[in-house]
Amino acid sequence: MRVDYGFRINGIPKFFLEAKSFKENLDDRKFIEQAINYSWHKGCTWAILTNFESLKIFNAEVKTTHPWLSQIKSLHCDEFLAKFDELYLVSRESFENRLLDSEAEKWGKKAKKTAIDKQLLTDFTRFRSILSKNISKLNSAKQVTEQELDECVQRILDRLMFIRSCEDRELEPKTLIANYREWESKGKGHLIKSLRATFLHFDDEYNSKIFAKHLCDDLEIDNEVLHEVIEGLYTTKDNEAYDFAIIDADVLGTIYEQYLGHILRKTEKTAKVTENHAHRKEQGIYYTPPYIVNYIVRSTLGKVLKGKKVDVEHLRVLDPACGSGSFLIKAFDVLNEYYKENDADYKQTQLDLQSGIPFKTKSRILQNNIFGVDLDRQAVEIAQLNLLLKIAEKEHRLPLLEKNIRTGNSIVDDENVAGPKAFKWEKEFSGIISSGGFDVAIGNPPYVRQEELGEIKPYLEANYSTYQGTADLFVYFFEKELNLLKENGYFAMIVSNKWLRAGYGCNLRRFISGFWIEELIDFGDLKVFADATIYPCIIRP
């Protein structure tokens, strides 16, 4: 259940507030749990409950047997002046200076709940592992390859995630748990058959690639394994209830980026999923913090949308290393905000879902405005899923996004060098390229050191003026993105700041000098990425 207000600084939520009427008792457990659970699902520490007479502050991260125990402050309106220092704890200045966090430290050390992103990552990694092992064991005669197995598990989890999101948004009844309970009461048969009937229903209702016929529909899975996965999608092992209606795409993106860093290894008898930091490093996978994504999108696409003659219908936004889609999701949000504010029909009917206008507008944004490419097929599928979750509505069939979000090597278009993933921009996005290119290019390109580029270096030297033998892969994304832009298009991305000083950046600095640089933010030695010793900068030519 949603709360009434969110308070943010630079787009980052600092606390969520649930307001009740004067007559309501703020000690009612269901009110406290509503406020706390919403904040936890949003990855936010603080929840506030008020009836305009009293105000209660709760730490949503504290692990307690009773929600009252997570309360750190309670103020009555008669005390506001006498205890103004305590009231000041919920001011903007207080959150900018982390005063409430400091107060909480004085309050005492309390066991904390697992953060929502870490909890989801733990659970999804476990689901992936038990599904992989079980499918490998039961379907050995089908000779499913390692890649096929990983793809099948991913497709099953994507479907279950989509269904749970629809359930919690009340677009569909509690289908998964009802399926299990009905099957359990009968005490016979295979749960997977009942689940496949649900998949067919969703395919009929939403018409998405997620539920289209797939190899995973021909595989056997044990009832006990499916039960563990389904049950785990409703409640964590700490007995915290998941609510997928209020989990932000940022959170899903965070866990999926890390999830993709886990490698499946299949043997003749089993399959095992393990975390592989080397794989993440090799692929250059580092999840961009939401405040960085928000800043980059709003300083590019946001500026374009402020133009007096902007043609929104034909505005093309590109992320050529889109990963799980965090930049594209934010671009969708900004475009949707624009329509809400400027389209009279949308404004009038956004509460009237039966009109179909809000859904049609959102669908049009995905099909007309949002484009992405990534080398990782799984990441592309996850990006498509995350975008479709943004627009899913009852009785509205979802668009197919295969032509917008594609798998490929954005930097190499020669099949002799990159194999089947070689990406020919003039062919794959022919209409956009022939009309001048993209209007906005954004993102966080992969950071892959030059030692890993040996096989493609001759191609890079022959095709990129920014080539230097010791240059990181992101250097070539600079050149590619700027060449894919329309004249006067907007560009911004976050990259390592080493190119500003290192010898390998000399050709890139020369190339960039041909563009007007509107903004350059160097973070110096500030650690922006939690799990990487990369010191980035943002550049906006």
WOTAZI-V894548 format. One record per residue. N is the residue number from 0. PHI is phi in radians with two decimals (* if undefined). PSI is psi as a letter, one per 40 degrees, with the letter a starting at -180 (none if undefined). OMEGA is omega in radians with two decimals (999 if undefined). Layout:
N_PHI_PSI_OMEGA + N_PHI_PSI_OMEGA
//
This chain:
0_*_h_-3.10 + 1_-1.32_i_3.01 + 2_-1.87_i_-2.96 + 3_-1.43_d_-3.02 + 4_-2.45_i_2.99 + 5_-2.09_h_3.14 + 6_-1.96_h_-3.02 + 7_-2.21_i_2.98 + 8_-2.18_h_-3.08 + 9_0.95_f_3.08 + 10_1.45_e_-3.11 + 11_-1.71_h_-3.12 + 12_-1.16_h_3.11 + 13_-1.83_d_2.98 + 14_-2.79_i_3.06 + 15_-2.03_i_-3.06 + 16_-2.11_h_3.05 + 17_-1.90_h_-3.10 + 18_-1.83_h_3.09 + 19_-2.03_i_3.13 + 20_-1.31_i_-3.09 + 21_-0.94_d_-3.01 + 22_-1.33_e_-3.05 + 23_-1.33_i_3.12 + 24_-1.56_h_-3.08 + 25_-1.25_e_3.08 + 26_-1.55_e_3.09 + 27_-1.14_h_-3.05 + 28_-0.97_d_-3.06 + 29_-1.16_d_3.10 + 30_-1.22_d_-3.13 + 31_-1.12_d_-3.14 + 32_-1.13_d_3.10 + 33_-1.05_d_-3.11 + 34_-1.16_d_-3.09 + 35_-1.17_d_-3.08 + 36_-1.12_d_3.13 + 37_-1.10_d_-3.12 + 38_-1.10_d_3.13 + 39_-1.08_d_3.13 + 40_-1.13_d_3.10 + 41_-1.57_e_-3.13 + 42_1.21_f_-3.07 + 43_-1.93_h_-3.05 + 44_-1.28_d_-2.89 + 45_-1.94_h_3.08 + 46_-2.27_h_-3.14 + 47_-2.19_h_3.14 + 48_-2.13_h_-3.14 + 49_-2.54_i_2.96 + 50_-2.09_f_3.12 + 51_1.25_e_3.03 + 52_-1.98_d_3.08 + 53_-2.19_i_-3.13 + 54_-2.37_h_-3.14 + 55_-2.15_h_-3.11 + 56_-1.93_h_-3.11 + 57_-2.14_i_3.00 + 58_-1.61_h_-3.04 + 59_-1.29_e_-3.10 + 60_-1.61_e_-3.07 + 61_-1.35_h_3.14 + 62_-1.61_h_-3.07 + 63_-2.38_i_3.06 + 64_-1.42_d_3.11 + 65_-2.29_h_-3.07 + 66_-1.07_d_-3.14 + 67_-1.07_d_-3.08 + 68_-1.24_e_3.12 + 69_-1.62_e_3.11 + 70_-1.35_h_3.10 + 71_-1.97_e_3.12 + 72_-2.55_i_3.00 + 73_-2.48_h_-3.09 + 74_-2.24_h_3.02 + 75_-1.65_i_-3.07 + 76_-1.01_d_3.11 + 77_-1.16_e_-3.09 + 78_-1.73_e_-3.00 + 79_-1.01_d_-3.13 + 80_-1.31_d_-3.10 + 81_-1.14_d_-3.12 + 82_-2.02_f_-3.07 + 83_-1.07_d_3.12 + 84_-1.05_d_3.11 + 85_-1.31_d_3.10 + 86_-1.13_d_-3.13 + 87_-1.10_e_-3.13 + 88_-1.09_d_3.14 + 89_-1.79_e_3.08 + 90_-1.45_i_3.10 + 91_-1.04_d_-3.11 + 92_-1.08_d_3.11 + 93_-1.08_d_-3.12 + 94_-1.24_d_3.08 + 95_-1.13_d_-3.11 + 96_-1.87_e_3.07 + 97_0.96_f_-3.11 + 98_-1.20_d_-3.14 + 99_-1.19_d_3.07 + 100_-1.10_d_3.12 + 101_-1.14_d_3.10 + 102_-1.08_d_-3.14 + 103_-1.14_d_3.12 + 104_-1.16_d_3.07 + 105_-1.18_d_-3.08 + 106_-1.08_d_3.09 + 107_2.21_i_3.11 + 108_-1.36_h_3.12 + 109_-2.16_i_3.05 + 110_-1.10_h_-3.09 + 111_-1.80_i_2.97 + 112_-1.15_i_3.00 + 113_-1.20_h_3.13 + 114_-1.01_i_-3.03 + 115_-1.00_d_-3.11 + 116_-1.20_d_3.12 + 117_-1.21_d_3.12 + 118_-1.13_d_3.12 + 119_-1.11_d_3.13 + 120_-1.08_d_3.12 + 121_-1.03_d_-3.08 + 122_-1.19_d_-3.10 + 123_-1.21_d_3.07 + 124_-1.14_d_3.10 + 125_-1.14_d_3.11 + 126_-1.04_d_-3.12 + 127_-1.08_d_-3.10 + 128_-1.18_d_-3.07 + 129_-1.24_d_3.08 + 130_-1.16_d_-3.12 + 131_-1.07_d_-3.14 + 132_-1.08_d_-3.06 + 133_-1.21_d_3.13 + 134_-1.13_d_3.12 + 135_-1.07_d_-3.11 + 136_-1.19_d_-3.02 + 137_-1.45_e_-3.01 + 138_-2.12_f_-3.09 + 139_-1.04_d_-3.11 + 140_-1.18_d_-3.12 + 141_-1.43_e_3.09 + 142_0.93_f_3.10 + 143_-1.26_h_-3.13 + 144_-1.29_i_3.12 + 145_-1.03_d_-3.14 + 146_-1.16_d_3.13 + 147_-1.11_d_3.12 + 148_-1.08_d_3.14 + 149_-1.09_d_3.13 + 150_-1.14_d_-3.14 + 151_-1.16_d_3.12 + 152_-1.09_d_3.12 + 153_-1.06_d_-3.12 + 154_-1.13_d_3.11 + 155_-1.10_d_-3.14 + 156_-1.16_d_3.07 + 157_-1.03_d_3.14 + 158_-1.09_d_-3.11 + 159_-1.13_d_3.09 + 160_-1.09_d_-3.14 + 161_-1.09_d_-3.13 + 162_-1.11_d_3.14 + 163_-1.11_d_3.09 + 164_-1.12_d_3.11 + 165_-1.13_d_3.12 + 166_-1.10_d_-3.06 + 167_-1.26_d_3.05 + 168_-1.55_e_3.11 + 169_1.06_f_2.97 + 170_-1.46_d_-3.14 + 171_-2.43_i_3.05 + 172_-1.19_i_3.11 + 173_-1.23_g_-2.96 + 174_-1.25_d_-3.01 + 175_-1.15_d_-3.11 + 176_-1.20_d_3.09 + 177_-1.14_d_3.09 + 178_-1.01_d_-3.10 + 179_-1.12_d_-3.09 + 180_-1.13_d_3.11 + 181_-1.14_d_3.11 + 182_-1.10_d_-3.11 + 183_-1.10_d_-3.12 + 184_-1.17_d_3.11 + 185_-1.38_d_3.04 + 186_1.19_f_3.13 + 187_-2.76_i_3.08 + 188_1.45_a_-3.08 + 189_-1.91_h_-3.14 + 190_-1.06_d_-3.11 + 191_-1.05_d_3.12 + 192_-1.17_d_3.09 + 193_-1.12_d_-3.14 + 194_-1.14_d_3.14 + 195_-1.16_d_3.06 + 196_-1.12_d_3.08 + 197_-1.15_d_3.10 + 198_-1.05_d_3.12 + 199_-1.10_d_3.10 + 200_-1.05_d_-3.12 + 201_-1.20_d_3.07 + 202_-1.13_d_3.11 + 203_-1.16_d_-3.06 + 204_-1.32_d_-2.94 + 205_-1.99_e_3.02 + 206_0.94_f_-3.12 + 207_-1.85_i_3.08 + 208_-0.96_d_-3.10 + 209_-0.96_d_-3.06 + 210_-1.85_e_3.12 + 211_-1.14_i_-3.12 + 212_-0.89_h_-3.02 + 213_-2.60_i_3.11 + 214_-0.94_d_-3.11 + 215_-1.07_d_-3.14 + 216_-1.33_e_-3.13 + 217_-1.87_e_-3.06 + 218_-1.79_i_3.09 + 219_-1.58_i_3.09 + 220_-2.44_h_-3.13 + 221_-1.14_i_3.12 + 222_-1.03_d_-3.07 + 223_-1.11_d_3.14 + 224_-1.19_d_3.11 + 225_-1.07_d_3.12 + 226_-1.06_d_-3.13 + 227_-1.08_d_-3.14 + 228_-1.17_d_-3.11 + 229_-1.09_d_3.14 + 230_-1.09_d_-3.13 + 231_-1.20_e_3.09 + 232_-1.46_e_3.08 + 233_-1.83_d_-3.04 + 234_-2.46_h_3.10 + 235_-1.31_i_3.12 + 236_-1.20_e_3.05 + 237_-1.58_e_3.09 + 238_1.20_f_3.00 + 239_-1.59_h_-3.11 + 240_-1.42_h_3.05 + 241_-1.36_i_3.00 + 242_-2.27_g_-3.06 + 243_-1.29_e_3.10 + 244_-1.25_d_-3.05 + 245_-2.05_e_3.06 + 246_-1.41_h_-3.08 + 247_-1.17_i_3.05 + 248_-1.04_d_3.09 + 249_-1.04_d_-3.14 + 250_-1.17_d_3.12 + 251_-1.08_d_3.11 + 252_-1.09_d_3.13 + 253_-1.03_d_-3.08 + 254_-1.24_d_-3.14 + 255_-1.21_d_3.11 + 256_-1.07_d_3.12 + 257_-1.30_d_3.10 + 258_-1.00_d_-3.14 + 259_-1.21_e_3.07 + 260_-1.41_e_3.07 + 261_-1.65_h_-3.04 + 262_-1.80_h_3.03 + 263_-1.60_h_3.05 + 264_-2.12_h_-3.08 + 265_-1.87_h_3.02 + 266_-2.03_a_-3.13 + 267_-1.12_d_-3.03 + 268_-1.86_d_-3.05 + 269_-2.70_a_3.08 + 270_-2.47_i_-3.08 + 271_-2.35_h_3.10 + 272_-1.86_h_3.14 + 273_-2.33_i_3.08 + 274_-1.28_h_-3.08 + 275_-2.36_g_-3.14 + 276_-1.12_d_3.13 + 277_-1.10_d_3.12 + 278_-1.14_d_3.14 + 279_-1.09_d_-3.14 + 280_-1.18_d_-3.14 + 281_-1.10_d_-3.13 + 282_-1.45_e_-3.12 + 283_1.23_f_-3.04 + 284_-1.52_h_3.03 + 285_-2.42_h_-3.06 + 286_-1.30_h_-3.09 + 287_-1.44_h_3.12 + 288_-0.99_i_-3.08 + 289_-0.97_d_-3.10 + 290_-1.18_d_3.08 + 291_-1.23_d_3.11 + 292_-1.00_d_-3.12 + 293_-1.03_d_-3.11 + 294_-1.11_d_-3.09 + 295_-1.11_d_-3.11 + 296_-1.17_d_-3.09 + 297_-1.28_d_3.13 + 298_-1.46_e_3.08 + 299_-2.02_c_3.12 + 300_-1.01_d_3.12 + 301_-1.01_d_3.13 + 302_-1.19_d_3.13 + 303_-1.03_d_-3.07 + 304_-1.23_e_3.09 + 305_-1.47_e_3.13 + 306_-1.16_i_-3.08 + 307_-1.21_d_-3.07 + 308_-1.95_f_-3.09 + 309_-1.19_h_3.10 + 310_-1.79_g_-2.99 + 311_-1.09_d_-3.11 + 312_-0.98_d_-3.05 + 313_-1.93_f_3.11 + 314_-1.42_h_-3.07 + 315_-1.99_h_-3.11 + 316_-1.96_h_-3.06 + 317_-2.16_h_2.85 + 318_-2.18_h_-3.05 + 319_-1.40_e_3.04 + 320_-2.48_g_-2.83 + 321_-1.31_e_-3.12 + 322_0.94_b_-3.13 + 323_-1.46_e_2.94 + 324_1.75_e_-3.05 + 325_-1.06_d_3.13 + 326_-1.21_d_-3.12 + 327_-1.23_d_3.09 + 328_-1.12_d_3.12 + 329_-1.16_d_3.08 + 330_-1.08_d_3.08 + 331_-1.02_d_-3.13 + 332_-1.03_d_-3.11 + 333_-1.16_d_3.10 + 334_-1.17_d_3.11 + 335_-1.13_d_3.07 + 336_-1.04_d_-3.14 + 337_-1.05_d_-3.14 + 338_-1.13_d_3.12 + 339_-1.05_d_-3.07 + 340_-1.51_d_-2.97 + 341_-2.07_e_-3.12 + 342_-1.74_h_-3.06 + 343_-1.05_d_-3.14 + 344_-1.12_d_-3.14 + 345_-1.11_d_-3.12 + 346_-1.05_d_-3.07 + 347_-1.29_d_-2.98 + 348_-1.98_e_-3.06 + 349_-1.13_d_3.05 + 350_-1.59_e_3.13 + 351_-1.81_g_-3.05 + 352_-1.14_d_-3.12 + 353_-1.14_d_-3.14 + 354_-1.14_d_-3.14 + 355_1.43_e_-3.07 + 356_-1.14_d_3.11 + 357_-1.01_d_-3.14 + 358_-1.12_d_-3.13 + 359_-1.06_d_3.13 + 360_-1.14_d_3.14 + 361_-1.10_d_3.12 + 362_-1.11_d_3.13 + 363_-1.13_d_3.10 + 364_-1.05_d_-3.13 + 365_-1.09_d_-3.05 + 366_-1.44_d_-3.06 + 367_-1.69_d_-2.90 + 368_-1.99_d_-2.94 + 369_-1.92_h_-3.11 + 370_-2.45_i_-3.14 + 371_-2.68_i_3.09 + 372_-2.42_i_3.02 + 373_-2.64_i_-3.13 + 374_-1.23_d_-3.05 + 375_-1.59_h_-3.12 + 376_-1.05_d_3.12 + 377_-1.09_d_3.14 + 378_-1.07_d_3.13 + 379_-1.09_d_3.13 + 380_-1.11_d_3.13 + 381_-1.19_d_3.09 + 382_-1.05_d_3.11 + 383_-1.07_d_3.13 + 384_-1.06_d_-3.12 + 385_-1.05_d_3.12 + 386_-1.21_d_3.13 + 387_-1.17_d_3.09 + 388_-1.08_d_3.14 + 389_-1.19_d_-2.99 + 390_-2.08_e_-3.04 + 391_-0.98_h_3.09 + 392_-2.42_i_3.13 + 393_-1.05_h_3.06 + 394_1.13_f_3.06 + 395_-2.21_h_-3.10 + 396_-1.44_h_-3.02 + 397_-1.35_i_3.08 + 398_-1.30_i_3.02 + 399_-1.60_h_-3.03 + 400_-1.95_e_-3.08 + 401_-1.06_d_-3.12 + 402_-1.44_e_-3.13 + 403_-1.70_d_-3.10 + 404_-1.96_h_-2.93 + 405_-2.11_i_3.04 + 406_-1.62_h_3.11 + 407_2.99_i_3.09 + 408_-1.63_h_-3.04 + 409_-1.08_d_-3.02 + 410_-1.67_d_-3.04 + 411_-2.09_h_3.14 + 412_-1.96_e_-3.11 + 413_-1.79_h_-3.11 + 414_-1.14_d_3.09 + 415_-1.21_e_-3.12 + 416_-1.81_d_-3.04 + 417_-1.88_e_3.14 + 418_1.18_a_-3.06 + 419_-1.16_e_3.13 + 420_-1.55_e_3.05 + 421_-0.97_h_-3.01 + 422_-1.96_h_-3.14 + 423_-1.71_h_-3.05 + 424_-1.05_d_-3.09 + 425_-1.14_d_3.12 + 426_-1.58_d_-3.03 + 427_-1.25_d_3.09 + 428_-2.20_f_-3.00 + 429_-1.03_d_-3.11 + 430_-1.08_d_-3.11 + 431_-1.22_d_-3.12 + 432_-1.13_d_-3.11 + 433_-1.19_d_3.13 + 434_-1.62_e_3.05 + 435_2.05_e_3.10 + 436_2.03_a_-3.10 + 437_-1.49_i_3.13 + 438_-1.49_d_-3.09 + 439_-2.42_h_3.04 + 440_-2.21_h_-3.04 + 441_-2.43_i_2.99 + 442_2.48_a_3.10 + 443_-2.26_g_-3.06 + 444_-1.16_i_-3.12 + 445_-1.15_i_3.09 + 446_-1.75_g_-3.12 + 447_-2.13_h_-3.07 + 448_-1.16_i_-3.05 + 449_-1.06_d_3.14 + 450_-1.10_d_-3.13 + 451_-1.55_e_-3.02 + 452_-1.79_e_-3.00 + 453_-0.85_d_-3.04 + 454_-1.19_d_-3.07 + 455_-1.84_e_-3.10 + 456_-1.04_d_3.10 + 457_-1.03_d_3.11 + 458_-1.14_d_-3.12 + 459_-1.09_d_-3.14 + 460_-1.11_d_-3.10 + 461_-1.38_d_-2.98 + 462_-2.09_e_-3.09 + 463_-2.26_h_3.11 + 464_-1.25_e_3.14 + 465_-1.51_e_-3.04 + 466_-1.04_h_2.91 + 467_-2.49_h_-3.05 + 468_-1.02_d_-3.10 + 469_-1.85_e_-3.06 + 470_-1.39_i_3.04 + 471_-1.24_i_-3.10 + 472_-1.02_d_-3.06 + 473_-1.06_d_3.12 + 474_-0.99_d_-3.08 + 475_-1.34_d_3.03 + 476_-1.19_d_3.04 + 477_-0.90_d_-3.04 + 478_-1.13_d_-3.11 + 479_-1.07_d_-3.09 + 480_-1.13_d_-3.13 + 481_-1.15_d_3.10 + 482_-1.29_d_3.12 + 483_-1.51_e_-3.10 + 484_-1.46_i_2.95 + 485_-1.17_i_3.00 + 486_-1.06_h_-3.08 + 487_1.20_e_3.05 + 488_-1.28_i_-3.11 + 489_-1.87_h_-3.07 + 490_-2.42_h_2.99 + 491_-2.79_h_3.02 + 492_-2.65_i_3.11 + 493_-1.79_h_-3.09 + 494_-2.44_i_3.04 + 495_-1.07_i_-3.12 + 496_-1.47_e_-3.07 + 497_-1.13_d_-3.09 + 498_-1.11_e_-3.12 + 499_-1.21_d_-3.05 + 500_-2.15_d_-3.02 + 501_-1.23_i_3.12 + 502_-1.08_d_-3.09 + 503_-1.18_e_-3.14 + 504_-1.64_e_-3.04 + 505_-1.09_d_3.14 + 506_-1.20_d_3.09 + 507_-1.16_d_3.12 + 508_-1.10_d_3.09 + 509_-1.16_d_3.13 + 510_-1.12_d_-3.12 + 511_-1.14_d_-3.10 + 512_-1.10_e_3.10 + 513_-1.44_e_-3.13 + 514_-2.12_i_3.04 + 515_-1.37_h_3.13 + 516_-1.65_h_-3.09 + 517_-1.41_d_-3.08 + 518_-2.76_i_3.04 + 519_-2.42_h_3.13 + 520_-1.98_h_3.12 + 521_-1.82_h_-3.11 + 522_-1.40_e_3.13 + 523_1.04_b_-3.14 + 524_-1.75_e_3.08 + 525_-1.21_h_-3.09 + 526_-1.50_g_-3.11 + 527_-1.37_d_-3.14 + 528_-1.62_h_-3.01 + 529_-1.06_d_-3.02 + 530_-2.03_f_3.14 + 531_-2.56_h_3.09 + 532_-1.60_f_3.11 + 533_-2.04_h_-3.13 + 534_-1.85_h_-2.95 + 535_-1.67_i_2.97 + 536_-2.46_i_3.04 + 537_-2.01_h_3.11 + 538_-2.16_h_-3.10 + 539_-2.35_g_3.08 + 540_-1.16_none_999
//
